[in-house]
Amino acid sequence: MITASRRQLLAGTGLAALGGAAPALAWAESPQAGKPDLFVGTGGHGHTYPGATLPAGMVQLSPDTNTHGWDACSGYHQKDGSIMGFSHTHLSGTGIGDMLDVLVVPTRQPLLLEPGSVEHPEQGYRQRYSDEFAEPGYYRVRLESGVQAELTATERCGLHRYRFADGPGHILIDFAHAIEDDWDKGVVVEDASLTLDPDGTLTGGRQVNRWAKGRHIYFAMQLSRRPDRVQFFGDDGKPAPDGATSIKGNRLKVALFFDNAGGDPILIKTGISAVDLEGARDALAAEAPGWDFDGVHAAARATWAKALGSVRVSGGTAAQRTIMASALYHAQLAPTLFTDRDGRYVGLDRQVHQAPKGQEAFSTYSLWDTYRALHPLLTLIRPDHTKLLVGDLVRQTVESPAGPPVWPLQGVETACMIGWHAVSVLAEAHAKGIEADYAAAWPHIRARAFDRNFPDIDSTQGRGFYYDLGYIPADKVNESVSRTQEYAYDDWAMAHLADAVGAHDDAAALRKRSQNYRNVIDARIGFARPRFADGTWWKDYDPIQIGHDVDKWRDYTEANGWQATFLTQHDAYGLIEHFGGDAAFEKKLDGLFNAPSTLPKDAPPDISGLVGQYAHGNEPEHHVAYLYAYCGAPHKTQAMVRRLLTEMYKADPDGVIGNDDCGQMSAWFILSALGFYPVDPVSALYVFGSPLFDAAEVDVGGGKTLRIRAENNAPANPYIQSVRWNGKPWSRNWIAHADLVQGGELVFEMGPGPSRFGTAKADRPPSFGRTA
């Protein structure tokens, strides 16, 4: 790969000398859906899993390699070397672990009830493995004890097919299996039960107190062959009396023994529910009535083919096309389905609710991450699905004691991260014409916005200070700078929703309050800076540091002063004015990308993928390369976006530079590779960057197709020379969502050096409802 130095890319001159690079493929080559590599992100710190699921499926049937440590968040890491078994629920790309429900362990080894360690798998039921294969909706592996395992899934059911070598074997169901980190000292699993029904159906339920504390999961499982013997094990690991058909406790297991497990494969099908056993039984009866593993696999493959066919590309390298397809796969895993077949689900009030006919409930909303690009991507390529998500978020806002969700998981508000970014997803959807009952959500959103007595999700929100001082003081509340800035963005989103329901006075107040981000940016030094309750600033400020007291405080959320300085998404021109104008702001951005890539010893691992002090491996920075477009230097956006596309992603297990965070890291790649990005999702517009592929086709709903071409595209030609939209010259350096979803053809003319395209003030993107 031909590369230029960081300084060359930022100066916009280095690539001009690379005009002799290999020419791009002809744009006339037909764009095609790519083949994803499900192991991308399973190494490094991507925290993805390779198992079988459907788009937004409730079941994610996948191998587990570990339950301890940060890189066990999804249950799987490519370097662990042994498999504990196959569980039915997983998180994709998160920075905290949970799930891993109903572990199934097929083996020909002697019965062992504990998994053993990664270092010594032979001391437990872990097994080394080989011949691992995965594709959307299917997973296969050979275990060292002589078992070939295959997995596939419906929406609410996991299907297993195990081929044993001749001789005795058993299948262990470890119902105590869960993420168990050292920092979580409580009882992780409690109130568990297992029952073997007369017809051979195994059922169970448990409460899990991990990240989503107090969540419940229920399952119903059937086997294609009756075992010769069944043995339950209680909390002490001792077997229940012979003939027992049920057991209760916290750390339960059951072993299903076969005198000769060889011959015909042993098939298992498992339905799950968060509501009750009846919901799990219904899933099993309706979605897996027979034993047609291959038929379910074929249906899963067809479902994924349709989902992955929504974006088709040509050009680029083979690895880049694999990255694109893998990103599109990961971007459609979450939010995950959370309704039973009959429409019941558990709300954030911990009560069982009934979804209206034609609606669904969902879980696994990583909103602090995904409001930035994942939800805008889904709004573009899956508007009907987005309508379901938005209807669900309206209901969750109404049902939750805390109003608009933060990070809801399995009917539990985890309150993880900062802000209430469900309001951004709702406001963006309204701005893009997605129909929903926004008026029903508004009273609860308004309470979150204005009511001092509205219950906080935890004690560290700092809303009272935000109301009274216009910022959150660093000597009173942790992560105060980032909280102030993100609350300001949520104010902007809530203002849009207020106008949408006719609450115009509230909207005006919220728009004014959305300027509070300025109160933690010290214009005298040009940085986001911790500010104390008495109005003074941290005088010994160092933008590299995470907080003003390294032993106690963090003033930023997974960021430092450099990164937080550019957090503002909704008021680019106000930010530019605060820094003294276009030239000063451009210089400040240059400083970010050129600063030494040093971090303090207490920096969280999320701050990764550094280019200078820009951190692509974490979400707060994802819009920053596009800010050059607002100060008249779009060529620097183009050069940096192309660099990030080619350097921060690989078609390898460690190919995601940070946690994929339920598809956000992937969504950035997809949108940026297409040539545009939603700096402010609520504005319903996209800023141009640098398209990676020569041609792309995007299905945008309603039978309409957006076609994108990048003429004269090449590794050495990252700069936009001109743009045409539906055959006519287009001078603006941005385009509205309303234009793209009508379908049509967007053509970029690329070149080796900067042009004047998009530099005029009239052609710069609007921000905060105004132009440059």
MARMARTI-975887 format. One record per residue (C-alpha): residue in one letter; x, y, z. Coordinates in steps of 0.25 Angstrom, whole numbers, plus 5000, padded with zeros to 4 digits. Each point is the difference from the previous one (the first is absolute). Example, Ala and Ser with C-alpha at 12.3 -4.5 7.8 and 13.67 -1.06 7.14 Angstrom:
MARMARTI-975887
R residu    u    v    w
R      a 5049 4982 5031
R      s 5006 5014 4998
This chain:
MARMARTI-975887
R residu    u    v    w
R      m 5000 5000 5000
R      i 5005 5014 4996
R      t 5000 5009 5012
R      a 5004 5015 5003
R      s 5004 5006 5013
R      r 4990 5006 5010
R      r 5005 5014 4997
R      q 4999 4998 4985
R      l 4986 4995 5001
R      l 4996 5011 5009
R      a 5007 5011 4991
R      g 4992 4994 4988
R      t 5012 5000 4992
R      g 5007 4987 5002
R      l 4991 4991 4991
R      a 5002 5008 4988
R      a 5014 4994 4998
R      l 4993 4986 5000
R      g 4993 5001 4987
R      g 5007 4988 4995
R      a 4993 4991 5009
R      a 4992 4988 4994
R      p 4988 5005 4993
R      a 4986 4997 5006
R      l 4991 4989 4994
R      a 4990 5005 4990
R      w 4988 5007 5006
R      a 4991 4992 4991
R      e 5003 4987 5007
R      s 4987 4996 5006
R      p 4999 5002 5015
R      q 4998 4987 5008
R      a 4997 4996 5014
R      g 5012 4996 5007
R      k 5003 4987 5008
R      p 5003 5004 5015
R      d 5010 4994 5009
R      l 4994 4997 5013
R      f 5013 4999 5007
R      v 5003 5015 4998
R      g 5000 5006 5013
R      t 5001 4987 5008
R      g 5015 5004 5003
R      g 5006 5012 5005
R      h 4990 5008 5008
R      g 4988 4999 4990
R      h 4992 4991 5010
R      t 4992 4994 4989
R      y 4995 4985 4999
R      p 5000 4991 4988
R      g 4988 4991 5003
R      a 4986 4999 4993
R      t 4989 5010 5001
R      l 4990 5008 4991
R      p 5000 5015 4998
R      a 4995 5006 5013
R      g 4998 4986 5005
R      m 4996 4997 5015
R      v 5009 4987 4999
R      q 5015 5001 4998
R      l 5005 4986 5000
R      s 5015 5001 5001
R      p 5013 4993 5006
R      d 5005 5005 5013
R      t 5015 5000 5003
R      n 5000 5008 5013
R      t 4992 5007 5011
R      h 5010 5008 5007
R      g 5008 5013 4995
R      w 4997 5012 4991
R      d 5002 4992 4987
R      a 4989 4990 5005
R      c 4989 5010 4998
R      s 4994 4992 4988
R      g 5004 4987 5006
R      y 5009 4997 4989
R      h 5015 5004 4997
R      q 5007 4995 4988
R      k 5013 4997 5008
R      d 4995 4992 5012
R      g 5002 4987 4993
R      s 4989 4992 5007
R      i 4985 5000 4999
R      m 4991 4998 5013
R      g 4987 4997 4993
R      f 4989 5007 4992
R      s 4991 5010 5006
R      h 4988 5007 4995
R      t 5001 5015 5002
R      h 5012 5009 4998
R      l 5003 5015 4999
R      s 5007 5005 4988
R      g 5012 5010 5001
R      t 4996 5005 5014
R      g 5010 5005 5011
R      i 4993 4993 5011
R      g 4996 4985 5000
R      d 4987 4993 5003
R      m 4991 4989 4994
R      l 5006 4986 4996
R      d 4987 4993 5004
R      v 4998 4985 5000
R      l 5013 4994 4997
R      v 5000 4987 4993
R      v 5013 4992 5001
R      p 5001 4987 4990
R      t 5011 4991 5004
R      r 5006 4986 5000
R      q 5009 5003 5012
R      p 4997 4996 5014
R      l 4990 5008 5007
R      l 5005 5013 5006
R      l 4991 5011 5006
R      e 5010 5012 4999
R      p 5006 5006 4987
R      g 5015 5001 5005
R      s 5008 5011 4996
R      v 5005 5006 4986
R      e 5014 4996 5005
R      h 4996 4986 5004
R      p 4988 4996 4992
R      e 5003 4985 5003
R      q 4996 5003 5014
R      g 4985 5002 4997
R      y 4990 4998 4989
R      r 5007 5009 4990
R      q 5004 4994 4987
R      r 5010 5005 4990
R      y 4995 5001 4986
R      s 5003 5000 4985
R      d 4993 5002 4987
R      e 4992 5012 5004
R      f 4991 5006 4990
R      a 4989 5011 5000
R      e 4991 5007 4991
R      p 4987 5008 5003
R      g 4991 4991 5007
R      y 5009 4988 5001
R      y 5012 4995 5008
R      r 5008 4988 5000
R      v 5012 4994 5008
R      r 5007 4987 5004
R      l 5003 4998 5014
R      e 5012 4992 5005
R      s 4991 4989 5007
R      g 4995 4996 4986
R      v 4987 5008 4999
R      q 4997 5008 4988
R      a 4990 5012 5004
R      e 4991 5008 4990
R      l 4992 5011 5004
R      t 4988 5008 4994
R      a 4989 5009 5005
R      t 4986 5005 4998
R      e 4996 5013 5006
R      r 4997 4994 5014
R      c 5006 4986 4999
R      g 5014 4994 4999
R      l 5002 4987 4993
R      h 5012 4991 5002
R      r 5005 4988 4992
R      y 5010 4991 5007
R      r 5007 4989 4993
R      f 5008 4991 5010
R      a 5010 4989 4997
R      d 4995 4986 5005
R      g 5000 4998 5014
R      p 4994 5006 5013
R      g 4998 5015 5000
R      h 4992 5010 5008
R      i 4995 5014 4999
R      l 5001 5009 5012
R      i 4991 5012 5002
R      d 5007 5010 5009
R      f 4989 5009 5005
R      a 5010 5008 5009
R      h 5008 5004 4988
R      a 5001 5016 4999
R      i 5010 5011 4999
R      e 5006 5001 5014
R      d 5011 5011 5001
R      d 5008 5002 5013
R      w 4994 5014 5002
R      d 4986 4994 5001
R      k 5000 4993 5014
R      g 4985 4997 5001
R      v 4992 4988 4997
R      v 5000 5000 4985
R      v 4989 4989 4998
R      e 4989 4997 5010
R      d 4986 4995 5000
R      a 5003 4990 4990
R      s 4992 4987 4997
R      l 5001 4989 4990
R      t 4989 4990 4997
R      l 4999 4987 4991
R      d 4986 4999 4995
R      p 4994 4986 4997
R      d 5001 5002 4985
R      g 5015 5003 5001
R      t 4999 5015 4999
R      l 5011 5007 5009
R      t 4995 5013 5006
R      g 5007 5010 5009
R      g 5000 5014 5005
R      r 5009 5009 5007
R      q 5003 5014 5005
R      v 5014 5007 4996
R      n 5006 5011 5008
R      r 5011 5004 4991
R      w 5000 5013 4992
R      a 4985 5000 4998
R      k 4997 4996 5014
R      g 4988 4992 5003
R      r 4997 4996 4986
R      h 4993 4987 4998
R      i 5001 4989 4989
R      y 4992 4988 4997
R      f 5002 4989 4991
R      a 4994 4987 4994
R      m 5009 4989 4994
R      q 4997 4988 4992
R      l 5010 4989 4995
R      s 4998 4991 4988
R      r 5005 4988 5008
R      r 4996 4996 5014
R      p 5012 4999 5009
R      d 5002 4987 5007
R      r 5002 5007 5013
R      v 4998 5014 5006
R      q 5007 5006 5012
R      f 4997 5013 5007
R      f 5011 5007 5008
R      g 4997 5011 5011
R      d 5008 5011 5005
R      d 5010 4992 5008
R      g 5003 4992 4987
R      k 4994 4987 5006
R      p 4990 4992 4992
R      a 4986 5001 5003
R      p 4993 4986 5004
R      d 4999 4990 4989
R      g 4987 5002 4993
R      a 4998 5015 5003
R      t 4994 5008 4989
R      s 5001 5014 5005
R      i 5010 5008 5009
R      k 5001 5014 5005
R      g 5011 5009 5005
R      n 5010 5010 4994
R      r 5011 4992 4994
R      l 4993 4988 4993
R      k 5004 4991 4989
R      v 4994 4987 4993
R      a 5008 4990 4993
R      l 4993 4991 4989
R      f 5008 4987 4998
R      f 5000 4991 4987
R      d 5005 4986 5001
R      n 5004 5002 4985
R      a 4999 5014 4995
R      g 5005 4996 4986
R      g 4991 4997 4988
R      d 4990 5010 4997
R      p 5003 5014 5004
R      i 4994 5005 5013
R      l 4991 5012 4997
R      i 4996 5011 5011
R      k 4991 5011 4998
R      t 4998 5011 5011
R      g 4989 5011 5001
R      i 5003 5012 5009
R      s 4991 5011 5006
R      a 5002 5011 5010
R      v 4986 4999 5005
R      d 4997 4985 5004
R      l 5001 4986 4996
R      e 4988 5000 4992
R      g 5006 5011 4991
R      a 5012 4990 4998
R      r 4991 4989 4997
R      d 4993 5008 4990
R      a 5012 5004 4993
R      l 5005 4985 4999
R      a 4986 4996 4995
R      a 4998 5010 4989
R      e 5015 5003 4995
R      a 5006 4986 5001
R      p 4988 4990 5000
R      g 5009 4989 4993
R      w 5014 4996 4999
R      d 5004 5006 4987
R      f 5013 5006 5003
R      d 5004 5002 4986
R      g 4987 5007 4997
R      v 5002 5010 5011
R      h 5014 5002 4996
R      a 4995 5003 4985
R      a 4989 5009 5006
R      a 5011 5008 5008
R      r 5009 5001 4988
R      a 4989 5006 4991
R      t 4996 5010 5011
R      w 5014 5004 5001
R      a 5002 5001 4985
R      k 4988 5010 4999
R      a 5006 5008 5012
R      l 5014 5000 4995
R      g 4995 5003 4986
R      s 4995 5014 5004
R      v 5014 5006 4997
R      r 5008 4995 4988
R      v 5014 5006 4996
R      s 5011 4998 4989
R      g 5014 5005 5000
R      g 5009 5001 5011
R      t 5008 4988 5004
R      a 4995 4986 5004
R      a 5003 5003 5014
R      q 4993 5013 5000
R      r 4988 4993 4994
R      t 5000 4989 5011
R      i 5001 5011 5011
R      m 4988 5007 4994
R      a 4992 4987 5000
R      s 5004 4997 5014
R      a 4997 5014 5005
R      l 4986 4998 4993
R      y 4998 4987 5008
R      h 5004 5006 5013
R      a 4992 5012 4998
R      q 4987 4991 5000
R      l 5002 4992 5012
R      a 4994 5010 5010
R      p 4991 5005 5006
R      t 4995 4986 5002
R      l 4986 4995 5000
R      f 4993 4999 5014
R      t 4986 4996 4997
R      d 4994 4986 5002
R      r 4992 4994 4988
R      d 4988 5005 5007
R      g 5005 5015 5001
R      r 5003 5000 5015
R      y 5013 5006 5005
R      v 5006 5005 5013
R      g 5000 5015 5001
R      l 5010 5009 5007
R      d 4990 5001 5012
R      r 5003 4985 5001
R      q 4985 4997 4997
R      v 4995 4991 4988
R      h 4994 5008 4989
R      q 4993 4997 4987
R      a 5005 5006 4987
R      p 4990 5005 4991
R      k 4997 4991 4988
R      g 5010 5002 4989
R      q 5010 5006 5010
R      e 5012 4994 5007
R      a 5009 5003 5012
R      f 5015 5000 5000
R      s 5012 4999 5009
R      t 5015 5003 5000
R      y 4999 5015 4996
R      s 5014 5005 5002
R      l 4995 5014 4998
R      w 5012 5008 5004
R      d 5008 4993 4989
R      t 4989 4997 4989
R      y 4992 5014 4999
R      r 5012 5005 4993
R      a 5001 4991 4987
R      l 4993 4987 5003
R      h 4986 5005 5001
R      p 5002 5010 4988
R      l 5005 4988 4992
R      l 4987 4992 5003
R      t 4991 5012 4997
R      l 5007 5000 4987
R      i 5000 4985 4996
R      r 4989 4995 5009
R      p 4989 5010 5002
R      d 4989 4990 5003
R      h 5009 4994 5010
R      t 5003 5013 5006
R      k 4985 5003 5001
R      l 4999 4988 5009
R      l 5012 5005 5008
R      v 4995 5014 5002
R      g 4986 4995 5004
R      d 5007 4991 5010
R      l 5008 5012 5006
R      v 4988 5008 5001
R      r 4994 4989 5009
R      q 5012 4998 5008
R      t 5001 5015 5003
R      v 4985 4999 5005
R      e 5003 4987 5008
R      s 5013 5004 5006
R      p 5000 5007 5014
R      a 5012 5008 4995
R      g 4994 5004 4986
R      p 5008 4999 4988
R      p 5009 4988 5000
R      v 5015 5001 5002
R      w 5005 4985 4998
R      p 4988 4990 5001
R      l 5004 4986 5000
R      q 4990 4988 5002
R      g 4989 5009 5007
R      v 5010 5007 5009
R      e 5005 5014 4999
R      t 5015 4998 5002
R      a 5002 5015 5001
R      c 5014 4998 4993
R      m 5007 5012 4994
R      i 4995 5014 5001
R      g 4988 5008 4994
R      w 4987 4995 4995
R      h 5003 4998 4986
R      a 4987 4993 4996
R      v 4995 5014 4998
R      s 5010 5001 4989
R      v 4995 4988 4993
R      l 4985 5005 5001
R      a 5003 5014 4996
R      e 5009 4994 4988
R      a 4988 4991 4996
R      h 4990 5011 5000
R      a 5009 5009 4992
R      k 5001 4989 4990
R      g 4985 4998 4999
R      i 4999 4987 5008
R      e 4986 4999 5006
R      a 4998 4998 5015
R      d 4992 5005 5012
R      y 5010 5010 5004
R      a 4990 5008 5008
R      a 4998 4988 5009
R      a 5015 5000 5003
R      w 5001 5015 5002
R      p 4994 5002 5014
R      h 5011 4990 5005
R      i 5011 5006 4992
R      r 4996 5014 5005
R      a 5000 4995 5014
R      r 5014 4995 4998
R      a 5004 5014 4994
R      f 4994 5009 5010
R      d 4995 4993 5013
R      r 5010 5001 5011
R      n 4992 4989 5008
R      f 5000 4990 4988
R      p 5007 4988 5005
R      d 5015 4999 4996
R      i 5004 4986 4995
R      d 5012 5001 5010
R      s 5006 5011 5009
R      t 5010 5006 4991
R      q 4992 5006 4989
R      g 5003 5015 5004
R      r 4987 5005 4994
R      g 4998 5010 5011
R      f 5013 5007 4998
R      y 4998 5000 4985
R      y 4987 5007 5002
R      d 5005 5010 5010
R      l 5015 5003 4995
R      g 4998 4996 4985
R      y 5011 4990 5002
R      i 5003 4988 5009
R      p 5012 5003 5010
R      a 5012 4991 5000
R      d 5001 5001 5015
R      k 4986 4994 5002
R      v 4997 4990 4989
R      n 5009 4990 4993
R      e 5002 5002 4985
R      s 4994 5014 5001
R      v 5006 5006 4987
R      s 4994 4988 4991
R      r 4987 5000 5007
R      t 4998 5015 4998
R      q 5003 4999 4985
R      e 4991 4988 4998
R      y 4989 5005 5008
R      a 5001 5012 4991
R      y 4998 4991 4988
R      d 4988 4993 5006
R      d 4994 5014 5002
R      w 5001 5003 4985
R      a 4994 4986 4997
R      m 4989 5003 5010
R      a 4997 5014 4995
R      h 4997 4993 4986
R      l 4990 4991 5007
R      a 4994 5011 5007
R      d 4997 5008 4987
R      a 4995 4987 4994
R      v 4989 4999 5011
R      g 4997 5015 5000
R      a 5007 5003 5013
R      h 5008 5012 4994
R      d 5003 5008 5013
R      d 5007 4987 5005
R      a 5007 4999 4987
R      a 5005 5014 5001
R      a 5005 4997 5014
R      l 5007 4988 4996
R      r 5007 5006 4988
R      k 5005 5011 5009
R      r 5005 4989 5010
R      s 5007 4992 4989
R      q 5010 5011 5000
R      n 5005 4996 5014
R      y 5011 4992 4993
R      r 5007 5013 4999
R      n 5001 5001 5015
R      v 5010 4989 5001
R      i 5009 5005 4988
R      d 5010 5011 5005
R      a 5002 5008 4988
R      r 5012 5007 5006
R      i 5008 4987 4998
R      g 4991 4993 4990
R      f 4997 4987 5007
R      a 4988 4993 5007
R      r 5005 5002 5015
R      p 4995 4996 5013
R      r 4993 5011 5007
R      f 4996 5000 5015
R      a 4988 5004 5008
R      d 5005 5014 5003
R      g 5002 5003 4985
R      t 5015 4999 4999
R      w 5007 4990 4991
R      w 5011 4990 5003
R      k 5012 5008 5000
R      d 5010 4989 4998
R      y 4993 4995 4987
R      d 5006 4990 4991
R      p 4992 4995 4988
R      i 5006 4987 5001
R      q 4995 4997 5014
R      i 4987 4993 5002
R      g 4997 5008 5013
R      h 5004 5010 5009
R      d 5003 4990 5012
R      v 5006 4988 4994
R      d 4997 4992 5013
R      k 4985 5003 5000
R      w 4994 5008 4989
R      r 4998 4998 4985
R      d 4995 5013 4994
R      y 4997 4993 4986
R      t 4992 4988 4996
R      e 5010 4990 4993
R      a 5008 5012 4995
R      n 5010 5011 5004
R      g 5000 5015 4997
R      w 5005 4999 4986
R      q 4989 4991 4996
R      a 4989 5007 5008
R      t 5003 5013 4994
R      f 4993 4996 4987
R      l 4988 4992 5006
R      t 4990 5011 4995
R      q 4992 4994 4988
R      h 4988 5010 4999
R      d 5006 5013 5000
R      a 5013 5000 4992
R      y 4999 5015 4996
R      g 4998 5004 5015
R      l 5012 4991 5003
R      i 5008 5006 4989
R      e 4997 5014 5005
R      h 5004 4996 5014
R      f 5014 4997 4995
R      g 5001 5013 4992
R      g 4996 4997 4986
R      d 5003 4990 4989
R      a 5015 5001 4999
R      a 5001 4998 5015
R      f 4991 4989 5001
R      e 5007 4993 4988
R      k 5013 5002 5007
R      k 4994 4993 5012
R      l 4995 4988 4993
R      d 5014 4999 4993
R      g 5006 5000 5015
R      l 4991 4989 5004
R      f 5004 4991 4988
R      n 5015 5004 5001
R      a 5002 4999 5016
R      p 5008 4989 5006
R      s 4992 4988 5002
R      t 5003 4999 5015
R      l 4990 4996 5010
R      p 5001 5001 5015
R      k 5002 4987 5008
R      d 4985 5000 5005
R      a 4994 5001 4986
R      p 4989 4990 4997
R      p 5003 4990 4990
R      d 4988 5006 4992
R      i 5009 5011 4995
R      s 5006 4993 4988
R      g 5003 5001 4986
R      l 5008 5013 5001
R      v 5004 5010 4989
R      g 5007 5010 5009
R      q 4990 5002 5011
R      y 4988 4996 4991
R      a 4994 4987 5005
R      h 4993 4992 4989
R      g 4998 4988 5009
R      n 4990 5008 5009
R      e 4987 5006 4996
R      p 5001 5015 5005
R      e 5010 5003 4988
R      h 4992 4993 4989
R      h 4995 5013 4994
R      v 5013 5009 5002
R      a 5007 4997 4987
R      y 4988 5006 4993
R      l 5001 5013 5008
R      y 5010 5005 4990
R      a 4988 5002 4990
R      y 4994 5011 5009
R      c 5012 5009 5000
R      g 5003 4999 4985
R      a 5010 4989 4999
R      p 4992 4988 4995
R      h 5013 4994 4993
R      k 5005 4997 5014
R      t 4987 4993 5004
R      q 5002 4992 4987
R      a 5014 4996 5002
R      m 4998 4997 5015
R      v 4988 4992 4997
R      r 5007 4992 4989
R      r 5011 4997 5010
R      l 4991 4995 5011
R      l 4993 4991 4990
R      t 5013 4994 4996
R      e 5007 4999 5013
R      m 4990 4998 5011
R      y 4993 4988 4994
R      k 5006 4986 4995
R      a 4994 4987 4995
R      d 5006 4993 5012
R      p 4995 4996 5014
R      d 5007 5012 5006
R      g 4994 5008 4988
R      v 4991 5010 5009
R      i 5009 5010 5007
R      g 4991 5001 5012
R      n 4987 4993 5006
R      d 4990 4999 4988
R      d 4990 5005 5010
R      c 4987 4993 4994
R      g 5004 5005 4986
R      q 5004 5014 5002
R      m 5015 4998 4996
R      s 4995 4992 4988
R      a 4989 5011 4996
R      w 5011 5011 5000
R      f 5007 4991 4990
R      i 4988 4998 4991
R      l 4995 5014 4999
R      s 5014 5006 4999
R      a 5004 4990 4989
R      l 4987 5004 4992
R      g 5005 5014 5001
R      f 4992 5008 5011
R      y 4998 5000 5015
R      p 4989 5006 5009
R      v 5008 5009 5009
R      d 4987 5005 5007
R      p 4990 4989 4998
R      v 4988 5009 5004
R      s 5003 5009 4989
R      a 4996 4989 4990
R      l 5012 5003 4991
R      y 5013 4994 4996
R      v 5014 5006 4998
R      f 5008 4995 4988
R      g 5013 4993 5003
R      s 5008 4991 4990
R      p 4993 4988 4994
R      l 5008 4988 5001
R      f 4994 4991 4989
R      d 4998 5003 4985
R      a 4986 4997 5000
R      a 4989 4997 5010
R      e 4985 4997 5001
R      v 4992 5002 5012
R      d 4985 4996 5002
R      v 4994 5011 5007
R      g 4986 4995 5002
R      g 4987 5001 4992
R      g 5007 4992 4988
R      k 5009 5012 4998
R      t 5015 4999 4997
R      l 5011 5010 5003
R      r 5012 4999 4990
R      i 5013 5005 5003
R      r 5012 5001 4991
R      a 5014 5005 5003
R      e 5007 5003 4986
R      n 5015 5000 4999
R      n 5000 4994 5014
R      a 5013 4994 5005
R      p 5009 4999 5013
R      a 5007 5012 4995
R      n 4987 5008 4997
R      p 4993 5003 5013
R      y 4996 5014 4996
R      i 4986 5004 4995
R      q 5001 5009 4988
R      s 4985 5001 4997
R      v 4987 4994 5002
R      r 4988 4997 4992
R      w 4986 4996 5005
R      n 4991 4994 4990
R      g 5008 5005 4989
R      k 5001 5014 5005
R      p 5011 5008 5006
R      w 5000 5000 5015
R      s 5008 5010 5007
R      r 4996 4998 5014
R      n 5010 4992 5009
R      w 4988 4992 5006
R      i 4987 4994 4996
R      a 4986 4998 5008
R      h 4995 4987 5004
R      a 4987 5004 4993
R      d 5007 5000 4987
R      l 5008 4987 5001
R      v 4987 4992 5004
R      q 4994 5004 4987
R      g 5010 4992 4993
R      g 5009 5005 4988
R      e 5014 5001 4997
R      l 5011 5007 5007
R      v 5013 5001 4993
R      f 5013 5005 5006
R      e 5012 5004 4991
R      m 5012 4997 5007
R      g 5014 5005 4999
R      p 5015 5000 5005
R      g 4999 5014 5006
R      p 4991 5009 5008
R      s 4990 5008 4992
R      r 4991 5012 5003
R      f 4988 4991 5001
R      g 4991 5003 5012
R      t 5009 5011 5006
R      a 4991 5012 4997
R      k 4992 5003 5013
R      a 4987 4998 4992
R      d 5004 4986 4997
R      r 5004 4996 5014
R      p 4990 4991 5008
R      p 4990 5007 5009
R      s 5001 4999 5015
R      f 4991 5004 5011
R      g 4990 5004 4990
R      r 5009 5010 4993
R      t 5011 5001 4990
R      a 5014 5004 5001
